[in-house]
Amino acid sequence: MIDFRSDTFTKPTPGMLQMMFRAEVGDDVFNEDPAINKLQAMLAEKFGMEAGLFCASGTMSNQIAIKCHTQPGDEVICDKLSHVYIYEGGGIAFNSGCQVKPLEGNLGRINASQVTEAINPNDIHKAKTQLVSLENTANRGGGSCYELSDIQQIKEVCLKNNLKLHLDGARLFNAIVAREEDPKEYGNIFDSISICLSKGLGAPVGSVVLGNKEFIDKARRVRKIFGGGMRQAGYLAAAGIYALENNIERLALDHRHAQQIVSALKGKEFTGSMFPVETNIIIFEVKGKYSAKSLTEKFKENDILVMAISPTQIRMVLHLDVTEEMVQKTIAVIENL
Ligand SMILES: *Cc1c(COP(=O)(O)O)cnc(C)c1O
Protein backbone atom coordinates (compact mmCIF):
# COMPACT_ATOMS: atom_id res chain seq x y z
CA MET A 1 0.00 0.00 0.00
CA ILE A 2 1.10 3.55 -0.74
CA ASP A 3 -0.47 5.69 1.95
CA PHE A 4 -1.25 9.33 1.13
CA ARG A 5 -4.02 9.69 3.73
CA SER A 6 -1.88 11.69 6.14
CA ASP A 7 1.71 12.32 7.19
CA THR A 8 0.71 10.81 10.54
CA PHE A 9 0.91 7.30 9.05
CA THR A 10 4.72 7.17 9.07
CA LYS A 11 6.38 4.43 11.09
CA PRO A 12 9.72 4.75 12.89
CA THR A 13 12.74 3.78 10.80
CA PRO A 14 15.42 1.38 12.12
CA GLY A 15 17.69 4.36 12.92
CA MET A 16 14.94 6.05 14.91
CA LEU A 17 14.13 2.82 16.76
CA GLN A 18 17.80 2.42 17.68
CA MET A 19 17.84 5.92 19.15
CA MET A 20 14.65 5.18 21.12
CA PHE A 21 16.10 1.91 22.39
CA ARG A 22 19.20 3.68 23.68
CA ALA A 23 17.39 6.65 25.27
CA GLU A 24 18.44 7.78 28.73
CA VAL A 25 15.22 8.22 30.68
CA GLY A 26 13.93 9.34 34.07
CA ASP A 27 10.71 10.59 35.66
CA ASP A 28 9.66 13.59 33.61
CA VAL A 29 7.04 14.71 36.15
CA PHE A 30 10.11 15.41 38.32
CA ASN A 31 11.90 17.02 35.32
CA GLU A 32 14.39 14.17 35.43
CA ASP A 33 14.13 12.65 31.98
CA PRO A 34 17.37 13.48 30.14
CA ALA A 35 15.98 12.68 26.67
CA ILE A 36 12.92 14.88 27.18
CA ASN A 37 15.01 17.70 28.63
CA LYS A 38 17.32 17.45 25.61
CA LEU A 39 14.47 17.50 23.09
CA GLN A 40 12.82 20.51 24.76
CA ALA A 41 16.13 22.39 24.88
CA MET A 42 16.96 21.55 21.24
CA LEU A 43 13.67 22.96 19.96
CA ALA A 44 13.72 26.00 22.25
CA GLU A 45 17.24 26.76 21.02
CA LYS A 46 16.29 26.31 17.37
CA PHE A 47 13.47 28.85 17.71
CA GLY A 48 15.34 31.17 20.06
CA MET A 49 12.68 30.72 22.72
CA GLU A 50 13.28 30.25 26.45
CA ALA A 51 11.78 26.83 27.03
CA GLY A 52 9.75 23.92 25.69
CA LEU A 53 7.41 21.25 27.02
CA PHE A 54 6.97 17.76 25.57
CA CYS A 55 3.30 16.86 25.14
CA ALA A 56 1.42 13.75 24.07
CA SER A 57 -0.06 15.27 20.91
CA GLY A 58 -0.38 18.42 18.87
CA THR A 59 -3.90 18.82 20.18
CA MET A 60 -2.61 18.72 23.75
CA SER A 61 0.09 21.32 22.98
CA ASN A 62 -2.43 23.68 21.38
CA GLN A 63 -5.01 23.22 24.13
CA ILE A 64 -2.44 23.78 26.88
CA ALA A 65 -1.27 26.97 25.17
CA ILE A 66 -4.83 28.28 24.79
CA LYS A 67 -5.57 27.46 28.44
CA CYS A 68 -2.43 29.30 29.59
CA HIS A 69 -3.21 32.43 27.57
CA THR A 70 -6.92 32.83 28.44
CA GLN A 71 -9.56 33.01 31.16
CA PRO A 72 -13.08 31.49 30.84
CA GLY A 73 -15.35 33.81 28.88
CA ASP A 74 -12.55 35.18 26.71
CA GLU A 75 -12.62 35.10 22.92
CA VAL A 76 -10.07 33.51 20.60
CA ILE A 77 -9.63 34.76 17.02
CA CYS A 78 -8.64 32.24 14.34
CA ASP A 79 -9.37 31.18 10.78
CA LYS A 80 -12.63 29.23 10.47
CA LEU A 81 -10.69 26.23 9.12
CA SER A 82 -8.18 26.16 11.99
CA HIS A 83 -7.35 22.80 13.52
CA VAL A 84 -7.80 24.33 17.00
CA TYR A 85 -11.38 25.22 16.05
CA ILE A 86 -12.66 22.37 13.86
CA TYR A 87 -10.53 19.35 14.76
CA GLU A 88 -9.90 19.49 18.50
CA GLY A 89 -13.27 18.27 19.71
CA GLY A 90 -14.51 21.66 20.86
CA GLY A 91 -11.50 21.78 23.18
CA ILE A 92 -11.37 25.59 23.32
CA ALA A 93 -14.81 25.56 24.97
CA PHE A 94 -14.25 22.35 26.93
CA ASN A 95 -10.81 23.07 28.36
CA SER A 96 -10.63 26.85 28.46
CA GLY A 97 -14.28 27.92 28.61
CA CYS A 98 -13.62 30.36 25.77
CA GLN A 99 -15.55 31.14 22.63
CA VAL A 100 -14.10 31.48 19.15
CA LYS A 101 -14.51 34.22 16.58
CA PRO A 102 -13.80 32.27 13.38
CA LEU A 103 -12.70 34.39 10.41
CA GLU A 104 -13.05 33.72 6.69
CA GLY A 105 -9.41 33.64 5.65
CA ASN A 106 -7.52 32.96 2.46
CA LEU A 107 -6.60 29.25 2.32
CA GLY A 108 -6.55 29.03 6.09
CA ARG A 109 -4.65 32.29 6.61
CA ILE A 110 -6.03 35.47 8.16
CA ASN A 111 -4.60 38.99 7.95
CA ALA A 112 -3.96 41.94 10.23
CA SER A 113 -6.94 44.04 9.12
CA GLN A 114 -9.30 41.11 9.68
CA VAL A 115 -7.85 40.66 13.17
CA THR A 116 -8.24 44.37 13.90
CA GLU A 117 -11.90 44.27 12.86
CA ALA A 118 -12.55 41.14 14.92
CA ILE A 119 -11.35 42.60 18.22
CA ASN A 120 -14.28 43.32 20.51
CA PRO A 121 -14.63 46.79 21.99
CA ASN A 122 -14.21 47.21 25.74
CA ASP A 123 -17.91 46.74 26.40
CA ILE A 124 -19.46 44.58 29.13
CA HIS A 125 -21.78 43.01 26.55
CA LYS A 126 -18.85 41.57 24.67
CA ALA A 127 -16.44 38.73 25.33
CA LYS A 128 -12.92 39.90 26.05
CA THR A 129 -10.74 39.29 23.00
CA GLN A 130 -7.59 37.69 24.38
CA LEU A 131 -5.80 35.44 21.91
CA VAL A 132 -5.08 35.13 18.19
CA SER A 133 -4.19 31.67 16.93
CA LEU A 134 -2.56 31.14 13.52
CA GLU A 135 -1.72 27.90 11.71
CA ASN A 136 1.38 27.46 9.52
CA THR A 137 1.27 25.54 7.28
CA ALA A 138 -2.52 25.67 7.14
CA ASN A 139 -3.81 22.12 6.86
CA ARG A 140 -7.24 22.85 5.36
CA GLY A 141 -5.68 25.51 3.15
CA GLY A 142 -3.77 22.74 1.36
CA GLY A 143 -0.52 23.23 3.28
CA SER A 144 -0.42 26.95 2.48
CA CYS A 145 2.30 29.11 4.07
CA TYR A 146 2.03 32.54 5.67
CA GLU A 147 4.27 35.39 4.56
CA LEU A 148 6.39 36.33 7.57
CA SER A 149 5.60 39.99 6.89
CA ASP A 150 1.85 39.23 7.23
CA ILE A 151 2.50 37.51 10.55
CA GLN A 152 4.55 40.51 11.68
CA GLN A 153 1.61 42.81 10.91
CA ILE A 154 -0.73 40.60 12.95
CA LYS A 155 1.81 40.71 15.79
CA GLU A 156 1.72 44.51 15.76
CA VAL A 157 -2.08 44.44 16.08
CA CYS A 158 -1.72 42.00 19.00
CA LEU A 159 0.84 44.20 20.76
CA LYS A 160 -1.32 47.29 20.32
CA ASN A 161 -4.37 45.51 21.74
CA ASN A 162 -2.74 43.41 24.44
CA LEU A 163 -3.52 40.09 22.75
CA LYS A 164 -1.43 36.93 22.94
CA LEU A 165 -0.36 35.27 19.69
CA HIS A 166 -0.18 31.46 19.37
CA LEU A 167 1.07 29.44 16.40
CA ASP A 168 -0.23 25.96 15.66
CA GLY A 169 2.96 24.83 13.97
CA ALA A 170 2.01 21.18 13.52
CA ARG A 171 3.72 21.44 10.11
CA LEU A 172 5.84 24.52 10.75
CA PHE A 173 9.00 22.83 9.49
CA ASN A 174 7.30 22.25 6.13
CA ALA A 175 6.81 26.02 5.87
CA ILE A 176 10.33 26.80 7.09
CA VAL A 177 11.89 24.41 4.55
CA ALA A 178 9.62 25.51 1.68
CA ARG A 179 10.25 29.22 2.32
CA GLU A 180 13.89 28.82 3.47
CA GLU A 181 13.14 30.71 6.67
CA ASP A 182 14.99 30.99 9.98
CA PRO A 183 13.02 29.36 12.84
CA LYS A 184 14.17 32.20 15.11
CA GLU A 185 11.97 34.62 13.17
CA TYR A 186 8.97 32.67 14.47
CA GLY A 187 10.41 32.50 17.98
CA ASN A 188 10.74 36.30 17.95
CA ILE A 189 7.12 36.88 17.07
CA PHE A 190 4.96 34.30 18.85
CA ASP A 191 4.08 33.97 22.54
CA SER A 192 3.75 30.22 22.03
CA ILE A 193 4.38 27.72 19.24
CA SER A 194 3.32 24.07 19.06
CA ILE A 195 5.34 21.72 16.86
CA CYS A 196 4.29 18.18 15.89
CA LEU A 197 6.94 15.48 15.85
CA SER A 198 4.54 12.85 14.54
CA LYS A 199 3.67 14.44 11.20
CA GLY A 200 6.26 14.90 8.46
CA LEU A 201 9.11 14.59 10.94
CA GLY A 202 8.26 10.91 11.26
CA ALA A 203 8.25 10.30 15.03
CA PRO A 204 5.54 7.94 16.32
CA VAL A 205 4.23 10.23 19.10
CA GLY A 206 4.66 13.69 20.46
CA SER A 207 4.62 17.43 20.18
CA VAL A 208 6.48 20.24 21.89
CA VAL A 209 5.02 23.59 22.92
CA LEU A 210 7.47 26.49 23.14
CA GLY A 211 7.30 29.79 25.00
CA ASN A 212 8.99 31.89 27.65
CA LYS A 213 9.93 30.38 30.99
CA GLU A 214 6.90 31.75 32.83
CA PHE A 215 4.56 30.37 30.15
CA ILE A 216 6.20 26.94 30.21
CA ASP A 217 6.01 26.76 34.03
CA LYS A 218 2.28 27.38 33.74
CA ALA A 219 2.01 24.95 30.81
CA ARG A 220 3.68 22.23 32.89
CA ARG A 221 0.99 22.67 35.55
CA VAL A 222 -1.81 22.56 32.95
CA ARG A 223 -0.28 19.49 31.28
CA LYS A 224 -0.43 17.67 34.63
CA ILE A 225 -4.08 18.65 35.10
CA PHE A 226 -4.89 17.44 31.56
CA GLY A 227 -3.39 14.07 32.51
CA GLY A 228 -0.37 14.57 30.29
CA GLY A 229 2.36 14.26 32.91
CA MET A 230 4.21 11.22 31.60
CA ARG A 231 7.03 9.40 33.36
CA GLN A 232 9.82 7.71 31.34
CA ALA A 233 8.53 9.18 28.08
CA GLY A 234 12.10 9.87 26.99
CA TYR A 235 11.82 6.79 24.78
CA LEU A 236 9.36 8.84 22.74
CA ALA A 237 11.35 12.06 23.01
CA ALA A 238 14.37 10.19 21.61
CA ALA A 239 12.39 9.61 18.42
CA GLY A 240 11.78 13.36 18.31
CA ILE A 241 15.49 14.09 18.73
CA TYR A 242 16.25 11.70 15.88
CA ALA A 243 13.60 13.41 13.76
CA LEU A 244 15.08 16.87 14.38
CA GLU A 245 18.56 15.62 13.53
CA ASN A 246 17.61 13.68 10.41
CA ASN A 247 14.20 14.51 8.99
CA ILE A 248 13.92 18.28 8.59
CA GLU A 249 15.83 19.02 5.36
CA ARG A 250 14.31 15.98 3.67
CA LEU A 251 10.86 17.63 3.84
CA ALA A 252 11.93 19.39 0.62
CA LEU A 253 11.82 15.98 -1.06
CA ASP A 254 8.18 15.52 0.00
CA HIS A 255 7.43 18.94 -1.51
CA ARG A 256 9.08 17.92 -4.81
CA HIS A 257 7.14 14.64 -4.81
CA ALA A 258 3.92 16.61 -4.29
CA GLN A 259 4.74 18.73 -7.37
CA GLN A 260 5.33 15.60 -9.48
CA ILE A 261 1.93 14.20 -8.50
CA VAL A 262 0.28 17.59 -9.10
CA SER A 263 1.62 17.58 -12.67
CA ALA A 264 0.14 14.14 -13.27
CA LEU A 265 -3.24 15.11 -11.76
CA LYS A 266 -3.45 18.34 -13.76
CA GLY A 267 -3.54 16.37 -17.02
CA LYS A 268 -6.65 14.43 -15.99
CA GLU A 269 -10.25 15.12 -16.89
CA PHE A 270 -11.41 14.19 -13.35
CA THR A 271 -9.25 16.85 -11.69
CA GLY A 272 -11.26 19.96 -10.89
CA SER A 273 -9.88 23.01 -9.13
CA MET A 274 -6.88 22.43 -6.92
CA PHE A 275 -5.52 24.47 -4.03
CA PRO A 276 -2.06 25.92 -4.79
CA VAL A 277 0.42 23.27 -3.62
CA GLU A 278 3.32 24.83 -1.70
CA THR A 279 4.33 22.01 0.62
CA ASN A 280 3.37 18.35 1.12
CA ILE A 281 -0.45 18.55 0.91
CA ILE A 282 -2.51 18.24 -2.27
CA ILE A 283 -6.24 19.04 -2.11
CA PHE A 284 -8.29 18.90 -5.31
CA GLU A 285 -11.91 18.79 -6.43
CA VAL A 286 -13.06 15.68 -8.27
CA LYS A 287 -15.34 16.12 -11.28
CA GLY A 288 -16.65 14.20 -14.30
CA LYS A 289 -16.83 10.43 -14.14
CA TYR A 290 -15.73 10.08 -10.51
CA SER A 291 -16.95 11.30 -7.16
CA ALA A 292 -14.42 11.79 -4.34
CA LYS A 293 -15.60 8.46 -2.94
CA SER A 294 -15.41 6.47 -6.19
CA LEU A 295 -11.99 7.92 -7.06
CA THR A 296 -10.77 6.99 -3.58
CA GLU A 297 -11.98 3.42 -4.26
CA LYS A 298 -10.30 3.38 -7.68
CA PHE A 299 -7.01 4.38 -6.07
CA LYS A 300 -7.48 1.68 -3.45
CA GLU A 301 -7.89 -1.00 -6.14
CA ASN A 302 -4.39 0.05 -7.20
CA ASP A 303 -2.99 -0.20 -3.64
CA ILE A 304 -3.02 3.57 -3.13
CA LEU A 305 -4.78 5.17 -0.16
CA VAL A 306 -6.04 8.75 -0.42
CA MET A 307 -8.58 10.58 1.73
CA ALA A 308 -11.93 12.05 0.68
CA ILE A 309 -12.15 15.10 2.97
CA SER A 310 -15.57 16.17 1.60
CA PRO A 311 -18.02 14.68 -0.95
CA THR A 312 -16.09 16.48 -3.71
CA GLN A 313 -12.52 16.87 -2.40
CA ILE A 314 -9.57 14.50 -2.13
CA ARG A 315 -6.48 15.09 -0.03
CA MET A 316 -3.11 13.47 -0.65
CA VAL A 317 -0.24 14.05 1.78
CA LEU A 318 3.42 13.31 1.05
CA HIS A 319 5.72 12.06 3.80
CA LEU A 320 8.86 10.09 4.47
CA ASP A 321 7.29 6.66 3.96
CA VAL A 322 6.45 7.57 0.36
CA THR A 323 9.55 6.81 -1.71
CA GLU A 324 10.52 8.07 -5.16
CA GLU A 325 9.54 4.66 -6.56
CA MET A 326 6.08 4.91 -4.96
CA VAL A 327 5.63 8.38 -6.43
CA GLN A 328 6.46 7.04 -9.91
CA LYS A 329 4.03 4.15 -9.44
CA THR A 330 1.31 6.58 -8.32
CA ILE A 331 1.88 8.76 -11.38
CA ALA A 332 1.55 5.70 -13.62
CA VAL A 333 -1.73 4.76 -11.89
CA ILE A 334 -3.07 8.32 -12.23
CA GLU A 335 -2.28 8.29 -15.94
CA ASN A 336 -4.44 5.18 -16.37
CA LEU A 337 -7.44 6.37 -14.39
C1 LIG B 1 -2.22 17.15 13.19
C2 LIG B 1 -2.45 18.54 13.54
C3 LIG B 1 -2.48 18.96 14.88
C4 LIG B 1 -2.32 18.03 16.05
O1 LIG B 1 -2.90 16.82 15.92
P1 LIG B 1 -2.63 15.59 16.88
O2 LIG B 1 -3.24 14.49 16.12
O3 LIG B 1 -3.32 15.90 18.15
O4 LIG B 1 -1.16 15.45 17.09
C5 LIG B 1 -2.65 20.29 15.14
N1 LIG B 1 -2.77 21.18 14.14
C6 LIG B 1 -2.72 20.83 12.85
C7 LIG B 1 -2.80 21.88 11.80
C8 LIG B 1 -2.57 19.49 12.50
O5 LIG B 1 -2.53 19.15 11.22
The ligand as an ORCA input file, in Angstrom:
! r2SCAN-3c Opt
* xyz 0 1
  C      -2.224     17.153     13.187
  C      -2.450     18.539     13.544
  C      -2.483     18.957     14.881
  C      -2.321     18.033     16.051
  O      -2.897     16.818     15.916
  P      -2.631     15.594     16.885
  O      -3.236     14.485     16.124
  O      -3.323     15.903     18.147
  O      -1.159     15.449     17.093
  C      -2.645     20.290     15.138
  N      -2.766     21.175     14.144
  C      -2.722     20.827     12.852
  C      -2.802     21.876     11.801
  C      -2.565     19.493     12.500
  O      -2.533     19.153     11.217
*
